[in-house]
Amino acid sequence: MPDKLDRTDPAGAIAAAAQRCSNWGRWGTDDVLGTLNFLDEAKRREGAALVRRGVSFSLAQPFDMNGPQKGWRRRTNPVHTMLDTGTDAERGDQGFPHGFGGADDVVFMPLQASTQWDGLGHIFDHGMAWNGRRAGAVVTAAGDRVTGIETAAGSIVGRGVLLDVGRAMGTDGELPDGFAITVEHLEATIAAQGESARVGRGDLVCVRTGRLSRARREGWGDYAGGDSPGLSFTTADWLHDTEIAGIATDTWGFEVRPNEFHDAFQPLHQVCIPHMGLFIGEMWDFDALAADCAADGVWDFFLCAAPLPVTGAVGAPVNPIAVK
C-alpha cells in the first residue's frame, strides 16, 4: 500500500487497491461466501473453546423508533405496531374459545436501520459485484438472487476479537470524528491488549471507536451518515492479508468520515465488499463487552452473529452474542 494517499484521485486508489486485494476466483466461480470461507470448522471449535466464565453480551443496539436514522436514502428507524393486545384479550374481542387470549405484533424497518451486516450484494464497483459478476445479474427487483444474506445465515459464528482502539488511542475511551484508524493504530492496539487480541485467519474482528458511546451520551446528532472515526482506506491491504472472516464497528459507516479523498463516498466499501468479499458489520454496541475485556484482560471470545436470513436481502439485522 502506498505510504500516502493522493486525495485528488479516489478512482485510481480504488482501482489499485481492488487489484491488490481481489479475491475473485479464490474459492471458485460460484462462490457466495467470500471471506467467510476462512471461518471453517476448526475456527468455530477454537471460538467455542474460549467460553470460560459463561458470561454473555448482546452487541446489538435497540431496534426501535428512537434510533439514529434520519431518512437518508429512505432509511428510517423501525416501526413496531401491535396487532393484538392485552386490552383486546380482556374485552374478549379476539374470537378465541375458553378464555384464551394473546398478543401479536409486526415491525416495519429497513434491513440496515440498526445493528446489521452488509451482505455481498450491497456494494458494487463500476457495475460489478462480488466475484466478478455483473451487478444487474446479481441484484434485481426480486432481491439478491445469488449472494442474498440467507447464504451466510449459518456461517458467522467463531472466534471474535475486540480491538478497543477508542480506549487505546483516544481520550476517555473515544476517538474524535474524522479520526482515520490506520494499520499502525490497529497493531498498536493489539500490542497494548496482548496475546488474546491477536488477529488472524478466520477471525471476526470488532473495532470499538467510542462513537456510539458519545451518541448515547450526547444524542444521535449525525451519527447516521455524518462525520465519524473509522477505518482508513489504507487498511485495505491489512484487511485482505490478515484473512479475517468479517469486521464490525460501532459506527454507521465502518470507514472514516469524511472520507479521505476529495469527492468520494465510502471508497473502502468499494474495495472490501465487491472485490475482497469481506463481510462488514455496522452500528454494533461494544461498550459493555469492552468494559469486561478491560477488566479481565481477555479480548477474545466466542461470537455468534447470524444475520436474519431474509431471502435475497443485501443486508440484515443481527443480535450478535459474545460469550466469554
C-alpha positions as CSV (number, residue, x, y, z in Angstrom):
1,M,0.0,0.0,0.0
2,P,1.4,3.5,-0.9
3,D,2.5,5.4,2.2
4,K,0.5,8.4,1.2
5,L,-2.9,8.8,-0.5
6,D,-3.4,11.1,-3.4
7,R,-6.5,12.7,-2.1
8,T,-7.4,14.0,-5.5
9,D,-7.5,10.6,-7.2
10,P,-10.0,8.3,-5.4
11,A,-10.7,6.4,-8.6
12,G,-7.0,5.5,-9.1
13,A,-6.6,4.5,-5.5
14,I,-9.7,2.3,-5.5
15,A,-8.6,0.6,-8.7
16,A,-5.1,-0.1,-7.4
17,A,-6.4,-1.4,-4.1
18,A,-9.0,-3.5,-5.8
19,Q,-6.4,-5.2,-7.9
20,R,-4.1,-5.9,-5.0
21,C,-6.8,-7.1,-2.7
22,S,-9.1,-9.0,-5.0
23,N,-10.3,-12.5,-4.0
24,W,-12.2,-13.1,-7.2
25,G,-12.0,-16.7,-8.2
26,R,-10.2,-17.7,-5.0
27,W,-12.9,-20.1,-3.9
28,G,-14.3,-20.8,-7.4
29,T,-16.5,-19.0,-9.8
30,D,-19.7,-20.0,-8.0
31,D,-18.6,-18.8,-4.5
32,V,-21.2,-16.8,-2.5
33,L,-19.4,-16.6,0.9
34,G,-16.3,-14.5,0.3
35,T,-14.1,-14.2,3.3
36,L,-16.5,-16.4,5.3
37,N,-14.6,-19.2,3.6
38,F,-11.8,-18.5,6.1
39,L,-14.2,-19.3,9.0
40,D,-14.0,-23.1,9.0
41,E,-14.9,-25.9,11.4
42,A,-11.6,-25.7,13.2
43,K,-12.0,-21.9,13.7
44,R,-15.5,-22.5,15.2
45,R,-14.1,-25.0,17.6
46,E,-11.4,-22.5,18.6
47,G,-14.1,-19.9,19.2
48,A,-16.2,-22.3,21.3
49,A,-13.2,-23.2,23.5
50,L,-13.0,-19.5,24.5
51,V,-16.1,-19.8,26.7
52,R,-14.6,-19.9,30.2
53,R,-17.0,-17.9,32.5
54,G,-20.2,-18.3,30.6
55,V,-21.0,-14.5,30.7
56,S,-22.7,-13.2,27.6
57,F,-23.1,-9.8,26.0
58,S,-25.6,-8.6,23.3
59,L,-23.8,-6.4,20.9
60,A,-26.9,-5.0,19.4
61,Q,-28.5,-1.6,19.6
62,P,-32.2,-1.4,20.3
63,F,-34.5,-1.8,17.3
64,D,-37.0,1.0,17.9
65,M,-38.2,4.4,16.8
66,N,-35.6,6.1,19.0
67,G,-32.8,5.0,16.7
68,P,-30.3,7.1,14.7
69,Q,-31.9,7.0,11.3
70,K,-33.0,10.3,9.7
71,G,-34.3,9.2,6.4
72,W,-31.2,9.1,4.3
73,R,-31.9,7.0,1.1
74,R,-35.3,6.2,2.7
75,R,-33.7,4.6,5.8
76,T,-36.0,5.0,8.8
77,N,-36.0,3.7,12.3
78,P,-38.0,0.5,13.0
79,V,-41.8,1.0,13.4
80,H,-43.3,-1.5,15.8
81,T,-47.1,-1.9,15.8
82,M,-49.3,-4.2,17.9
83,L,-51.8,-6.4,16.1
84,D,-53.4,-7.9,19.2
85,T,-53.1,-6.5,22.8
86,G,-53.9,-7.4,26.4
87,T,-56.8,-4.9,26.1
88,D,-58.3,-6.9,23.3
89,A,-57.9,-10.1,25.3
90,E,-59.6,-8.5,28.4
91,R,-62.5,-7.4,26.3
92,G,-62.9,-10.9,24.7
93,D,-62.6,-9.4,21.2
94,Q,-60.1,-11.9,19.8
95,G,-62.6,-14.6,18.9
96,F,-60.8,-17.4,20.8
97,P,-62.7,-20.0,22.9
98,H,-62.5,-20.8,26.7
99,G,-60.8,-17.5,27.7
100,F,-57.8,-17.9,25.5
101,G,-56.1,-14.6,24.7
102,G,-52.8,-13.4,23.3
103,A,-50.7,-10.5,21.9
104,D,-49.2,-10.2,18.4
105,D,-47.2,-7.6,16.6
106,V,-45.5,-6.5,13.4
107,V,-42.4,-4.4,12.6
108,F,-41.6,-2.4,9.5
109,M,-37.9,-1.4,9.0
110,P,-35.1,-1.1,6.5
111,L,-32.8,-4.0,7.0
112,Q,-29.9,-1.8,7.8
113,A,-31.6,0.5,10.3
114,S,-29.7,-0.6,13.3
115,T,-27.1,-3.3,14.2
116,Q,-26.5,-5.2,10.9
117,W,-24.3,-7.0,8.5
118,D,-23.6,-5.7,4.9
119,G,-24.1,-8.6,2.5
120,L,-22.0,-9.2,-0.6
121,G,-24.7,-7.8,-2.8
122,H,-24.7,-4.4,-1.0
123,I,-21.9,-2.6,-2.8
124,F,-20.7,-2.6,-6.5
125,D,-17.7,-1.3,-8.3
126,H,-18.3,0.0,-11.8
127,G,-21.3,-2.2,-12.1
128,M,-19.6,-5.3,-10.9
129,A,-20.5,-7.4,-7.8
130,W,-18.6,-9.9,-5.7
131,N,-16.5,-12.5,-7.6
132,G,-16.7,-10.6,-10.9
133,R,-20.4,-10.9,-11.5
134,R,-22.5,-8.2,-13.2
135,A,-24.4,-6.3,-10.6
136,G,-27.6,-6.5,-12.6
137,A,-27.3,-10.3,-12.8
138,V,-27.0,-10.5,-9.0
139,V,-29.4,-8.0,-7.6
140,T,-32.7,-7.3,-9.3
141,A,-36.2,-6.1,-8.2
142,A,-36.5,-9.6,-6.7
143,G,-33.5,-9.1,-4.5
144,D,-30.1,-10.6,-4.4
145,R,-30.6,-13.8,-6.3
146,V,-27.0,-15.0,-5.9
147,T,-25.4,-13.8,-2.7
148,G,-28.5,-13.0,-0.6
149,I,-27.8,-12.7,3.1
150,E,-29.5,-16.0,3.7
151,T,-26.4,-17.7,2.2
152,A,-24.5,-16.6,5.3
153,A,-27.1,-17.4,7.9
154,G,-25.2,-20.4,9.3
155,S,-21.7,-19.3,8.9
156,I,-20.9,-16.3,11.1
157,V,-20.0,-18.0,14.4
158,G,-16.5,-18.4,15.7
159,R,-13.7,-16.5,17.4
160,G,-14.4,-12.9,17.9
161,V,-11.7,-10.4,19.0
162,L,-12.3,-6.8,20.2
163,L,-9.8,-4.1,19.3
164,D,-10.7,-1.2,21.5
165,V,-9.0,1.5,19.5
166,G,-11.0,4.1,21.3
167,R,-9.6,3.0,24.6
168,A,-6.0,2.6,23.3
169,M,-5.7,5.7,21.1
170,G,-8.5,8.0,22.2
171,T,-9.3,10.4,25.0
172,D,-11.6,9.0,27.7
173,G,-12.1,5.9,25.5
174,E,-13.3,7.7,22.4
175,L,-11.9,8.8,19.1
176,P,-12.9,12.2,17.6
177,D,-14.8,12.4,14.4
178,G,-12.6,12.2,11.3
179,F,-10.0,10.1,13.1
180,A,-8.7,7.6,10.5
181,I,-7.7,4.3,12.1
182,T,-4.6,3.1,10.3
183,V,-2.8,-0.2,10.4
184,E,-0.4,1.3,12.9
185,H,-3.3,2.1,15.2
186,L,-4.7,-1.4,14.9
187,E,-1.3,-3.0,15.5
188,A,-0.6,-0.7,18.5
189,T,-4.0,-1.6,20.0
190,I,-3.2,-5.3,19.5
191,A,0.2,-4.9,21.2
192,A,-1.3,-3.0,24.1
193,Q,-4.1,-5.6,24.7
194,G,-1.8,-8.6,24.4
195,E,-1.9,-12.1,23.0
196,S,-5.7,-12.6,23.3
197,A,-6.1,-9.7,20.8
198,R,-4.1,-11.3,18.0
199,V,-5.9,-11.2,14.7
200,G,-5.6,-13.8,12.0
201,R,-7.3,-16.1,9.5
202,G,-11.0,-16.7,10.1
203,D,-11.4,-14.2,13.0
204,L,-14.4,-11.9,13.4
205,V,-12.8,-8.6,14.3
206,C,-14.8,-6.0,16.4
207,V,-13.4,-2.4,16.3
208,R,-14.6,-0.1,19.0
209,T,-14.1,3.7,18.3
210,G,-16.3,5.0,21.1
211,R,-18.5,6.9,18.6
212,L,-21.7,5.1,19.9
213,S,-20.7,5.9,23.4
214,R,-20.7,9.6,22.5
215,A,-24.0,9.3,20.7
216,R,-25.5,7.6,23.7
217,R,-24.4,10.4,25.9
218,E,-25.0,13.5,23.7
219,G,-27.8,12.3,21.4
220,W,-27.7,10.9,17.9
221,G,-26.9,14.1,16.1
222,D,-25.3,13.0,12.8
223,Y,-24.3,9.5,14.0
224,A,-26.1,8.1,10.9
225,G,-24.2,9.4,8.0
226,G,-22.2,12.3,9.5
227,D,-18.6,12.7,10.5
228,S,-17.2,9.8,12.4
229,P,-14.0,8.0,13.3
230,G,-13.4,4.8,11.3
231,L,-11.1,2.6,9.3
232,S,-8.7,4.4,7.0
233,F,-8.7,3.5,3.3
234,T,-5.0,2.5,3.9
235,T,-6.2,-0.5,5.9
236,A,-7.4,-2.3,2.8
237,D,-4.3,-4.5,2.4
238,W,-4.3,-5.3,6.2
239,L,-7.9,-6.4,6.0
240,H,-7.0,-8.6,3.0
241,D,-3.7,-10.0,4.2
242,T,-4.9,-11.0,7.7
243,E,-7.6,-13.2,6.1
244,I,-10.2,-12.2,8.6
245,A,-13.7,-13.5,8.0
246,G,-15.5,-10.3,8.9
247,I,-15.2,-7.0,10.7
248,A,-17.7,-4.8,12.6
249,T,-17.6,-1.4,14.1
250,D,-19.7,0.8,16.5
251,T,-20.2,3.4,13.7
252,W,-22.7,3.9,11.0
253,G,-20.3,3.5,8.1
254,F,-17.3,1.4,9.1
255,E,-14.8,3.7,7.4
256,V,-13.7,7.2,8.5
257,R,-16.0,10.1,7.6
258,P,-15.3,12.5,6.0
259,N,-13.7,10.0,3.6
260,E,-10.0,10.6,3.0
261,F,-10.4,11.7,-0.7
262,H,-11.9,14.7,-2.3
263,D,-15.2,14.0,-3.9
264,A,-15.5,10.4,-2.6
265,F,-18.1,8.2,-1.0
266,Q,-17.2,5.1,1.1
267,P,-14.2,4.1,-1.1
268,L,-13.1,1.3,1.4
269,H,-16.5,-0.3,1.0
270,Q,-16.0,-0.3,-2.8
271,V,-12.8,-2.4,-2.3
272,C,-13.8,-4.6,0.6
273,I,-17.2,-5.9,-0.5
274,P,-17.2,-6.4,-4.2
275,H,-13.5,-7.3,-4.6
276,M,-12.4,-8.7,-1.3
277,G,-15.7,-10.4,-0.4
278,L,-15.4,-9.1,3.2
279,F,-18.4,-9.1,5.5
280,I,-18.8,-5.7,7.2
281,G,-20.9,-5.1,10.3
282,E,-22.1,-1.6,11.4
283,M,-23.7,0.0,14.4
284,W,-22.7,-2.7,16.9
285,D,-22.6,-1.9,20.6
286,F,-19.3,-2.9,22.2
287,D,-19.4,-0.8,25.4
288,A,-20.4,-3.5,28.0
289,L,-18.1,-6.1,26.3
290,A,-15.2,-3.6,26.2
291,A,-15.5,-2.9,29.9
292,D,-15.4,-6.6,30.7
293,C,-12.5,-7.2,28.4
294,A,-10.5,-4.3,30.0
295,A,-11.3,-5.7,33.5
296,D,-10.1,-9.2,32.9
297,G,-7.5,-8.6,30.2
298,V,-9.1,-11.1,27.8
299,W,-10.1,-9.6,24.4
300,D,-11.2,-12.7,22.5
301,F,-14.5,-14.6,22.9
302,F,-17.0,-16.9,21.3
303,L,-19.1,-14.8,18.9
304,C,-22.4,-15.9,17.3
305,A,-23.6,-13.2,14.8
306,A,-26.0,-14.9,12.4
307,P,-27.9,-12.4,10.2
308,L,-31.7,-12.7,10.0
309,P,-32.0,-14.9,6.8
310,V,-34.2,-12.6,4.7
311,T,-34.2,-14.3,1.3
312,G,-32.5,-12.1,-1.2
313,A,-31.6,-9.3,1.2
314,V,-28.3,-7.3,0.7
315,G,-28.0,-6.7,4.4
316,A,-29.8,-7.9,7.6
317,P,-30.3,-7.1,11.2
318,V,-28.3,-9.1,13.7
319,N,-28.2,-9.6,17.5
320,P,-24.5,-10.6,18.0
321,I,-23.8,-12.5,21.2
322,A,-20.3,-12.6,22.6
323,V,-19.7,-15.2,25.3
324,K,-16.6,-15.3,27.5
